[in-house]
């Protein structure tokens, strides 16, 4: 028996290969049900390039198989018996991740949410994250269970749709900062098709998740790059990103990936008199030398967004113009020294986190001054009601049970809810992923 083990370890040592050798993946992928492409192999080798690296950002364009690239990396860790593996993904992609790992790589996984987590606790497992399966959870759950994440000796953490954490440099970004601190000493792979969306500071945020010292502190990064950049600045930024970020564009893989040719059919459209008047008014406003409602650093991008919404329909731009008006009025009130109204805001991220923590037989009523319209009927067990501003003075806040005690409630008609997301966040889902600047930085 001892002799057999010695032979096994001797063979294992002879099979040890450099981290950038393609033969490294041969054994781990011999049963995988995937047709790999060269750029996917290159991305996986990039992630293994240095055994001392703290991780990598894989930022291929949409449709180029970032999930497959992550699966290759996870398979190799599994084959090396480094099996404390974590996948953090949006809540609606958790089952898809589990299916991909099982069907294409034959890797076991478990999806952790409040109910399953509590079941494991009741069964005697005091840390359900510490197991012999790949753990998959949502951003909200990872934040809620951050102490458990920090105690688990992860070999690798894969973060899908990592651009959701791009504002980690802001103290107000609670989810991003909590996840970053919980996984501070762990190797991470970030997957995102849009590493740069609204501000170049987002690049700083994503790279700081991998290495806090890649660009120094936030102040020094702003001094160097948060300005009008020339070709030399772009070259310097590309060079400093190179060890951390790998990006492949669709036009770079046309040799071996055949895309369906799309033919655009144009339909001529004539705006009504009122629509043309609105278009002219908005265009005149956007062409003013100084716009106090738009930050100067993001004016070009926001102008592009507004014109796209304006070209869609009057309904598409209505909510955005209302949001800009409200922000500008709030800015004027702050400048005049007036107290701002208390704001209670319910967004999708917050509701998803609450939904995960509710048992099947539990329901929740949330009262707030405003919420995203799409949140109203998003979860069957969560009801949203709007509180009129006039009642806020009668509410008791900062209670330990976070409930509201409304006294002397007058009868009144329920107000319609209306709140549009911040302009940049509203454009998040349709953000520009291949502008000249992004190609210059990351191709």
Secondary structure as GFF3:
##gff-version 3
##sequence-region A 1 443
A	DSSP	alpha_helix	2	14	.	.	.	ID=ss1
A	DSSP	three_ten_helix	22	25	.	.	.	ID=ss2
A	DSSP	alpha_helix	38	47	.	.	.	ID=ss3
A	DSSP	beta_strand	55	58	.	.	.	ID=ss4
A	DSSP	alpha_helix	66	79	.	.	.	ID=ss5
A	DSSP	beta_strand	85	89	.	.	.	ID=ss6
A	DSSP	three_ten_helix	91	93	.	.	.	ID=ss7
A	DSSP	alpha_helix	94	105	.	.	.	ID=ss8
A	DSSP	beta_strand	109	111	.	.	.	ID=ss9
A	DSSP	alpha_helix	114	122	.	.	.	ID=ss10
A	DSSP	beta_strand	134	138	.	.	.	ID=ss11
A	DSSP	alpha_helix	139	144	.	.	.	ID=ss12
A	DSSP	alpha_helix	146	151	.	.	.	ID=ss13
A	DSSP	beta_strand	156	159	.	.	.	ID=ss14
A	DSSP	three_ten_helix	162	165	.	.	.	ID=ss15
A	DSSP	alpha_helix	174	182	.	.	.	ID=ss16
A	DSSP	beta_strand	188	191	.	.	.	ID=ss17
A	DSSP	alpha_helix	201	210	.	.	.	ID=ss18
A	DSSP	alpha_helix	218	225	.	.	.	ID=ss19
A	DSSP	alpha_helix	231	241	.	.	.	ID=ss20
A	DSSP	beta_strand	245	246	.	.	.	ID=ss21
A	DSSP	three_ten_helix	250	252	.	.	.	ID=ss22
A	DSSP	alpha_helix	273	286	.	.	.	ID=ss23
A	DSSP	three_ten_helix	296	298	.	.	.	ID=ss24
A	DSSP	alpha_helix	299	312	.	.	.	ID=ss25
A	DSSP	alpha_helix	314	335	.	.	.	ID=ss26
A	DSSP	beta_strand	345	346	.	.	.	ID=ss27
A	DSSP	alpha_helix	348	357	.	.	.	ID=ss28
A	DSSP	beta_strand	364	368	.	.	.	ID=ss29
A	DSSP	beta_strand	370	371	.	.	.	ID=ss30
A	DSSP	three_ten_helix	373	375	.	.	.	ID=ss31
A	DSSP	beta_strand	382	386	.	.	.	ID=ss32
A	DSSP	three_ten_helix	389	394	.	.	.	ID=ss33
A	DSSP	alpha_helix	423	426	.	.	.	ID=ss34
A	DSSP	three_ten_helix	428	430	.	.	.	ID=ss35
A	DSSP	alpha_helix	436	442	.	.	.	ID=ss36
###
